[in-house]
Amino acid sequence: MTVTLLALGSCCTTQSSSDSTALHVASRHGHLEVVKTLLDYPNTIINPDDQSLGTPLHSACLGGHISIVELLVQKGADVNMQGSNSCTPIHLACSGGHVSIVKLLL
């Protein structure tokens, strides 16, 4: 579905009223295949910052989605970028008790 929408001209960098992108939403909800598709699409911004949490990496860390965290880091996501309340992705992984993600980010 994602590939079809992109092929029909949907823009993967469009932001919602809270500045979230499709990459934020897919990362937040653990949709690995959608994240892969979006990251392979030209002009995808890997570190877009939204008003509620931060980057897609922040969202994946909070949700405990280690496969998405690994992929985002591999593709160049900024592990030190601060989101809302000056939290970094590792802060959110810690707050969610996601030890394996914390280890990955260290």
DSSP file (Angstrom, degrees, kcal/mol; ACC not computed):
  #  RESIDUE AA STRUCTURE BP1 BP2  ACC     N-H-->O    O-->H-N    N-H-->O    O-->H-N    TCO  KAPPA ALPHA  PHI   PSI    X-CA   Y-CA   Z-CA
    1    1 A M     >        0   0    0      0, 0.0     4,-2.6     0, 0.0     5,-0.2   0.000 360.0 360.0 360.0 -44.8    0.0    0.0    0.0
    2    2 A T  H  >  +     0   0    0      1,-0.2     4,-2.4     2,-0.2     5,-0.2   0.920 360.0  49.5 -61.2 -44.5    2.8    2.4    0.9
    3    3 A V  H  > S+     0   0    0      1,-0.2     4,-2.6     2,-0.2    -1,-0.2   0.911 111.2  50.2 -61.3 -42.4    4.6    1.8   -2.3
    4    4 A T  H  > S+     0   0    0      2,-0.2     4,-1.7     1,-0.2    -2,-0.2   0.925 110.4  48.9 -62.6 -45.7    1.4    2.4   -4.3
    5    5 A L  H  <>S+     0   0    0     -4,-2.6     5,-2.5     1,-0.2    -1,-0.2   0.908 113.3  46.9 -62.0 -42.2    0.7    5.6   -2.5
    6    6 A L  H ><5S+     0   0    0     -4,-2.4     3,-1.4     1,-0.2    -1,-0.2   0.900 110.5  52.7 -66.4 -39.8    4.2    6.9   -3.1
    7    7 A A  H 3<5S+     0   0    0     -4,-2.6    -1,-0.2     1,-0.3    -2,-0.2   0.810 105.3  56.0 -65.2 -28.9    4.0    5.8   -6.8
    8    8 A L  T 3<5S-     0   0    0     -4,-1.7    -1,-0.3    -5,-0.2    -2,-0.2   0.430 131.2 -91.4 -84.5   1.4    0.8    7.8   -7.2
    9    9 A G  T < 5 +     0   0    0     -3,-1.4    -3,-0.2     1,-0.3    -2,-0.1   0.497  69.7 154.6 107.4   4.0    2.5   10.9   -6.0
   10   10 A S      < -     0   0    0     -5,-2.5     2,-0.6    -6,-0.2    -1,-0.3  -0.392  42.8-127.1 -62.5 143.6    2.0   11.0   -2.2
   11   11 A C    >   -     0   0    0      1,-0.1     3,-1.1    -2,-0.0    -1,-0.1  -0.844  13.5-160.4 -99.6 120.3    4.7   13.0   -0.5
   12   12 A C  T 3  S+     0   0    0     -2,-0.6    10,-0.6     1,-0.2    11,-0.5   0.571  89.4  58.0 -76.7  -7.6    6.5   11.1    2.3
   13   13 A T  T 3  S+     0   0    0      8,-0.1    -1,-0.2     9,-0.1     2,-0.0   0.415  73.5 124.3-102.1   1.9    7.7   14.4    3.8
   14   14 A T    <   -     0   0    0     -3,-1.1     8,-0.4     1,-0.1     2,-0.4  -0.375  52.0-144.7 -60.9 137.4    4.3   16.0    4.3
   15   15 A Q        -     0   0    0      6,-0.1     6,-0.2     1,-0.1    -2,-0.1  -0.842   2.3-131.2-111.1 145.1    3.9   17.0    8.0
   16   16 A S    >   -     0   0    0      4,-2.6     3,-2.0    -2,-0.4    -1,-0.1  -0.113  45.8 -84.6 -76.0-177.8    0.7   16.9   10.1
   17   17 A S  T 3  S+     0   0    0      1,-0.3    -1,-0.1     2,-0.1    -2,-0.0   0.737 135.5  49.3 -64.0 -21.4   -0.4   19.9   12.2
   18   18 A S  T 3  S-     0   0    0      2,-0.1    33,-2.7    32,-0.0    34,-0.5   0.231 122.8-108.4 -99.5  13.6    1.9   18.6   15.0
   19   19 A D    <   +     0   0    0     -3,-2.0     2,-0.2     1,-0.2    -2,-0.1   0.552  69.5 147.6  73.0  10.9    4.8   18.3   12.4
   20   20 A S        -     0   0    0     30,-0.1    -4,-2.6    -5,-0.1    -1,-0.2  -0.512  31.0-156.7 -74.4 145.4    4.7   14.5   12.4
   21   21 A T     >  -     0   0    0     -6,-0.2     4,-2.0    -2,-0.2     3,-0.2  -0.620  36.2 -96.8-110.0 175.0    5.6   12.7    9.1
   22   22 A A  H  > S+     0   0    0    -10,-0.6     4,-2.7    -8,-0.4     5,-0.2   0.853 126.2  57.9 -59.4 -33.6    4.7    9.3    7.9
   23   23 A L  H  > S+     0   0    0    -11,-0.5     4,-2.1     2,-0.2    -1,-0.2   0.885 104.4  50.7 -65.9 -38.3    8.1    8.1    9.2
   24   24 A H  H  > S+     0   0    0      2,-0.2     4,-2.7    -3,-0.2    -2,-0.2   0.955 113.0  45.5 -59.0 -50.2    7.1    9.3   12.7
   25   25 A V  H  X S+     0   0    0     -4,-2.0     4,-1.9     1,-0.2    -2,-0.2   0.923 114.0  47.0 -64.6 -46.3    3.9    7.4   12.6
   26   26 A A  H  <>S+     0   0    0     -4,-2.7     5,-2.5     1,-0.2     4,-0.5   0.897 115.1  47.2 -63.0 -39.9    5.3    4.2   11.2
   27   27 A S  H ><5S+     0   0    0     -4,-2.1     3,-0.8    -5,-0.2    -2,-0.2   0.904 110.7  51.9 -67.1 -41.9    8.2    4.3   13.7
   28   28 A R  H 3<5S+     0   0    0     -4,-2.7    -1,-0.2     1,-0.2    -2,-0.2   0.854 115.3  40.9 -62.5 -37.0    5.8    5.0   16.6
   29   29 A H  T 3<5S-     0   0    0     -4,-1.9    -1,-0.2    -5,-0.2    -2,-0.2   0.361 112.7-112.7-100.4   5.0    3.6    2.1   15.8
   30   30 A G  T < 5 +     0   0    0     -3,-0.8     2,-1.5    -4,-0.5    -3,-0.2   0.773  57.3 156.1  77.0  26.9    6.3   -0.4   14.9
   31   31 A H     >< +     0   0    0     -5,-2.5     4,-2.3     1,-0.2     3,-0.2  -0.630  12.2 175.1 -90.2  82.3    5.6   -0.8   11.2
   32   32 A L  H  > S+     0   0    0     -2,-1.5     4,-2.7     1,-0.2    -1,-0.2   0.879  74.3  51.2 -58.3 -45.7    9.0   -2.0   10.1
   33   33 A E  H  > S+     0   0    0      1,-0.2     4,-2.2     2,-0.2    -1,-0.2   0.873 111.0  48.9 -64.5 -36.2    8.2   -2.6    6.4
   34   34 A V  H  > S+     0   0    0     -3,-0.2     4,-2.7     2,-0.2    -1,-0.2   0.916 110.7  50.9 -67.2 -42.5    6.6    0.9    6.0
   35   35 A V  H  X S+     0   0    0     -4,-2.3     4,-2.5     2,-0.2    -2,-0.2   0.931 110.2  49.9 -59.6 -45.5    9.7    2.4    7.7
   36   36 A K  H  X S+     0   0    0     -4,-2.7     4,-1.4     1,-0.2    -1,-0.2   0.927 111.8  48.2 -58.1 -45.8   12.0    0.5    5.2
   37   37 A T  H  X S+     0   0    0     -4,-2.2     4,-0.6     1,-0.2     3,-0.2   0.923 112.5  47.8 -62.0 -45.6    9.9    1.7    2.3
   38   38 A L  H >< S+     0   0    0     -4,-2.7     3,-0.8     1,-0.2    -1,-0.2   0.885 110.0  52.2 -64.9 -38.8    9.9    5.3    3.4
   39   39 A L  H 3< S+     0   0    0     -4,-2.5    -1,-0.2     1,-0.2    -2,-0.2   0.775 107.8  52.4 -69.9 -25.1   13.7    5.3    4.0
   40   40 A D  H 3< S+     0   0    0     -4,-1.4    -1,-0.2    -3,-0.2    -2,-0.2   0.599  90.9  96.9 -82.4 -11.3   14.3    4.0    0.5
   41   41 A Y  S X< S-     0   0    0     -3,-0.8     3,-1.4    -4,-0.6    -3,-0.0  -0.601  86.0-104.4 -82.7 136.9   12.2    6.8   -1.0
   42   42 A P  T 3  S+     0   0    0      0, 0.0     3,-0.1     0, 0.0    -1,-0.1  -0.246 100.0  18.0 -59.1 145.6   14.1    9.8   -2.3
   43   43 A N  T 3  S+     0   0    0      1,-0.3     2,-0.3    -4,-0.1    -4,-0.1   0.526  79.8 152.9  72.9   9.5   14.0   13.0   -0.2
   44   44 A T    <   -     0   0    0     -3,-1.4     2,-0.6    -6,-0.2    -1,-0.3  -0.550  40.6-138.5 -68.8 132.0   12.9   11.3    3.0
   45   45 A I        -     0   0    0     -2,-0.3   -22,-0.1     1,-0.1    -1,-0.1  -0.836  13.1-165.2 -93.9 120.3   14.2   13.3    6.0
   46   46 A I  S    S+     0   0    0     -2,-0.6    11,-0.3     1,-0.2    -1,-0.1   0.749  82.3  41.3 -81.7 -23.5   15.5   10.9    8.7
   47   47 A N  S    S+     0   0    0      8,-0.1    -1,-0.2     9,-0.1     2,-0.2  -0.187  71.2 154.5-117.6  42.0   15.6   13.5   11.5
   48   48 A P        -     0   0    0      0, 0.0     2,-0.5     0, 0.0   -27,-0.1  -0.503  35.6-139.9 -69.6 139.4   12.4   15.5   11.2
   49   49 A D        -     0   0    0     -2,-0.2     2,-0.2     6,-0.1     6,-0.2  -0.851  16.5-164.4-102.7 130.7   11.4   17.0   14.6
   50   50 A D        -     0   0    0      4,-1.9   -31,-0.2    -2,-0.5    34,-0.1  -0.618  29.4-113.2-107.7 174.4    7.7   17.1   15.6
   51   51 A Q  S    S+     0   0    0    -33,-2.7   -32,-0.1    -2,-0.2    -1,-0.1   0.680 106.2  47.2 -80.2 -18.4    6.1   19.0   18.4
   52   52 A S  S    S-     0   0    0    -34,-0.5    -1,-0.2     2,-0.2   -33,-0.1   0.870 130.6 -12.0 -96.3 -38.0    5.1   16.1   20.6
   53   53 A L  S    S-     0   0    0      1,-0.3    31,-1.0    30,-0.1     2,-0.4   0.683  86.7-111.1-133.5 -45.8    8.1   13.8   21.0
   54   54 A G        -     0   0    0     29,-0.3    -4,-1.9    -6,-0.0    -1,-0.3  -0.974  65.5  -2.5 144.5-129.5   11.0   14.5   18.6
   55   55 A T  S  > S-     0   0    0     -2,-0.4     4,-1.9    -6,-0.2     3,-0.2  -0.379  72.8 -98.4 -93.6 171.8   12.3   12.4   15.7
   56   56 A P  H  > S+     0   0    0      0, 0.0     4,-2.5     0, 0.0     5,-0.2   0.851 125.7  59.0 -57.2 -32.8   11.2    9.0   14.4
   57   57 A L  H  > S+     0   0    0    -11,-0.3     4,-2.4     2,-0.2     5,-0.2   0.910 102.6  52.0 -63.1 -40.9   14.0    7.5   16.4
   58   58 A H  H  > S+     0   0    0     -3,-0.2     4,-2.4     1,-0.2     5,-0.2   0.938 110.6  48.8 -56.9 -46.7   12.5    9.0   19.6
   59   59 A S  H  X S+     0   0    0     -4,-1.9     4,-2.0     1,-0.2    -2,-0.2   0.916 111.8  47.4 -61.6 -45.3    9.2    7.4   18.7
   60   60 A A  H  X>S+     0   0    0     -4,-2.5     5,-2.3     1,-0.2     4,-0.8   0.881 112.0  50.8 -65.8 -38.1   10.8    4.0   18.0
   61   61 A C  H ><5S+     0   0    0     -4,-2.4     3,-0.6     2,-0.2    -2,-0.2   0.921 110.6  48.0 -65.4 -44.2   12.8    4.1   21.2
   62   62 A L  H 3<5S+     0   0    0     -4,-2.4    -1,-0.2     1,-0.2    -2,-0.2   0.886 113.6  48.1 -64.0 -38.2    9.8    4.9   23.4
   63   63 A G  H 3<5S-     0   0    0     -4,-2.0    -1,-0.2    -5,-0.2    -2,-0.2   0.583 110.0-121.7 -80.3  -9.5    7.7    2.2   21.7
   64   64 A G  T <<5 +     0   0    0     -4,-0.8     2,-1.5    -3,-0.6    -3,-0.2   0.769  56.5 153.5  77.2  25.4   10.5   -0.4   22.2
   65   65 A H    >>< +     0   0    0     -5,-2.3     4,-2.3     1,-0.2     3,-0.5  -0.627  14.1 174.7 -91.3  80.5   10.7   -1.2   18.4
   66   66 A I  H 3> S+     0   0    0     -2,-1.5     4,-2.9     1,-0.2     5,-0.2   0.831  73.6  56.0 -61.8 -36.8   14.3   -2.3   18.3
   67   67 A S  H 3> S+     0   0    0      1,-0.2     4,-1.9     2,-0.2    -1,-0.2   0.889 111.2  45.0 -63.6 -37.0   14.3   -3.4   14.7
   68   68 A I  H <> S+     0   0    0     -3,-0.5     4,-2.9     2,-0.2     5,-0.2   0.891 111.7  52.5 -72.8 -39.5   13.2    0.1   13.7
   69   69 A V  H  X S+     0   0    0     -4,-2.3     4,-2.5     2,-0.2     5,-0.3   0.945 110.0  49.0 -58.7 -48.2   15.8    1.7   16.0
   70   70 A E  H  X S+     0   0    0     -4,-2.9     4,-2.4     1,-0.2    -2,-0.2   0.918 113.3  46.8 -57.8 -45.1   18.5   -0.4   14.4
   71   71 A L  H  X S+     0   0    0     -4,-1.9     4,-1.9     2,-0.2    -2,-0.2   0.928 112.3  48.7 -64.7 -46.4   17.4    0.6   10.9
   72   72 A L  H  <>S+     0   0    0     -4,-2.9     5,-2.8     2,-0.2     4,-0.3   0.909 113.4  47.0 -61.9 -42.3   17.1    4.3   11.7
   73   73 A V  H ><5S+     0   0    0     -4,-2.5     3,-1.5    -5,-0.2    -1,-0.2   0.922 110.8  52.6 -64.6 -43.7   20.6    4.4   13.4
   74   74 A Q  H 3<5S+     0   0    0     -4,-2.4    -1,-0.2     1,-0.3    -2,-0.2   0.841 108.5  51.2 -59.4 -34.3   22.0    2.5   10.4
   75   75 A K  T 3<5S-     0   0    0     -4,-1.9    -1,-0.3    -5,-0.1    -2,-0.2   0.423 131.2 -90.8 -87.0   1.0   20.5    5.0    8.0
   76   76 A G  T < 5 +     0   0    0     -3,-1.5    -3,-0.2    -4,-0.3    -2,-0.1   0.636  61.6 167.9 105.6  15.7   22.0    7.9   10.0
   77   77 A A      < -     0   0    0     -5,-2.8     2,-0.8    -6,-0.1    -1,-0.2  -0.362  44.3-111.2 -61.5 142.1   19.5    9.0   12.6
   78   78 A D    >   -     0   0    0      1,-0.2     3,-1.0     2,-0.1    -1,-0.1  -0.665  28.3-169.1 -80.1 108.1   20.9   11.3   15.2
   79   79 A V  T 3  S+     0   0    0     -2,-0.8    11,-0.5     1,-0.2    -1,-0.2   0.628  85.5  49.9 -74.4 -12.7   21.1    9.4   18.5
   80   80 A N  T 3  S+     0   0    0      8,-0.1    -1,-0.2     9,-0.1     2,-0.1   0.413  78.3 124.3-105.0   0.5   21.9   12.6   20.4
   81   81 A M    <   -     0   0    0     -3,-1.0     2,-0.4     1,-0.1   -26,-0.2  -0.394  57.2-132.6 -66.5 134.8   19.1   14.8   19.1
   82   82 A Q        -     0   0    0      6,-0.1     6,-0.2    -2,-0.1     3,-0.1  -0.731  24.5-176.1 -91.5 135.1   17.0   16.3   21.8
   83   83 A G    >   -     0   0    0      4,-3.5     3,-1.4    -2,-0.4   -29,-0.3  -0.014  51.7 -23.6-101.9-149.2   13.2   16.2   21.4
   84   84 A S  G >  S+     0   0    0    -31,-1.0     3,-1.7     1,-0.3    -1,-0.3  -0.295 134.5  16.7 -61.7 148.1   10.5   17.7   23.7
   85   85 A N  G 3  S-     0   0    0      1,-0.3    -1,-0.3    -3,-0.1    -2,-0.0   0.733 127.8 -78.2  58.1  24.6   11.7   18.3   27.3
   86   86 A S  G <  S+     0   0    0     -3,-1.4    -1,-0.3     1,-0.2     2,-0.2   0.688  86.1 156.8  61.6  21.3   15.3   18.0   26.1
   87   87 A C    <   -     0   0    0     -3,-1.7    -4,-3.5   -34,-0.1    -1,-0.2  -0.564  29.6-153.2 -79.1 139.7   14.9   14.2   26.0
   88   88 A T    >>  -     0   0    0     -2,-0.2     4,-1.6    -6,-0.2     3,-0.5  -0.615  36.0 -98.2 -99.0 167.8   17.2   12.2   23.7
   89   89 A P  H 3> S+     0   0    0      0, 0.0     4,-2.3     0, 0.0     5,-0.2   0.876 124.5  55.9 -54.9 -37.9   16.3    8.8   22.3
   90   90 A I  H 3> S+     0   0    0    -11,-0.5     4,-2.4     1,-0.2     5,-0.2   0.867 102.4  56.1 -66.1 -33.8   18.2    7.0   25.1
   91   91 A H  H <> S+     0   0    0     -3,-0.5     4,-2.5     1,-0.2    -1,-0.2   0.929 110.1  45.6 -58.8 -44.5   16.2    8.9   27.7
   92   92 A L  H  X S+     0   0    0     -4,-1.6     4,-1.5     2,-0.2    -2,-0.2   0.870 110.7  51.8 -70.5 -36.8   13.0    7.5   26.2
   93   93 A A  H  <>S+     0   0    0     -4,-2.3     5,-2.7     2,-0.2     4,-0.4   0.910 112.1  48.0 -63.9 -40.9   14.3    4.0   25.9
   94   94 A C  H ><5S+     0   0    0     -4,-2.4     3,-1.4     1,-0.2    -2,-0.2   0.928 109.0  52.3 -62.7 -46.1   15.3    4.1   29.6
   95   95 A S  H 3<5S+     0   0    0     -4,-2.5    -1,-0.2     1,-0.3    -2,-0.2   0.790 111.5  47.6 -64.9 -26.0   11.9    5.5   30.6
   96   96 A G  T 3<5S-     0   0    0     -4,-1.5    -1,-0.3    -5,-0.2    -2,-0.2   0.476 112.8-118.7 -90.9  -2.7   10.2    2.6   28.7
   97   97 A G  T < 5 +     0   0    0     -3,-1.4     2,-1.4    -4,-0.4    -3,-0.2   0.771  60.2 151.9  73.1  26.0   12.5    0.0   30.3
   98   98 A H    >>< +     0   0    0     -5,-2.7     4,-2.0     1,-0.2     3,-0.6  -0.609  12.7 170.7 -93.5  77.7   13.9   -1.0   26.9
   99   99 A V  H 3> S+     0   0    0     -2,-1.4     4,-2.6     1,-0.3     5,-0.2   0.846  72.7  56.4 -59.4 -39.9   17.3   -2.2   28.0
  100  100 A S  H 3> S+     0   0    0      1,-0.2     4,-1.6     2,-0.2    -1,-0.3   0.855 109.0  47.3 -64.9 -33.5   18.3   -3.8   24.6
  101  101 A I  H <> S+     0   0    0     -3,-0.6     4,-2.2     2,-0.2    -1,-0.2   0.895 109.3  53.7 -72.7 -40.3   17.7   -0.4   22.9
  102  102 A V  H  X S+     0   0    0     -4,-2.0     4,-1.2     1,-0.2    -2,-0.2   0.941 109.7  48.2 -57.4 -47.5   19.7    1.4   25.6
  103  103 A K  H  < S+     0   0    0     -4,-2.6     3,-0.4     1,-0.2    -1,-0.2   0.891 110.1  52.3 -60.5 -39.8   22.6   -0.9   25.0
  104  104 A L  H  < S+     0   0    0     -4,-1.6    -1,-0.2     1,-0.2    -2,-0.2   0.875 110.0  48.3 -63.3 -37.6   22.3   -0.4   21.2
  105  105 A L  H  <        0   0    0     -4,-2.2    -1,-0.2     1,-0.2    -2,-0.2   0.655 360.0 360.0 -81.1 -16.0   22.4    3.4   21.6
  106  106 A L     <        0   0    0     -4,-1.2    -1,-0.2    -3,-0.4    -2,-0.1   0.483 360.0 360.0 -76.9 360.0   25.4    3.4   23.9
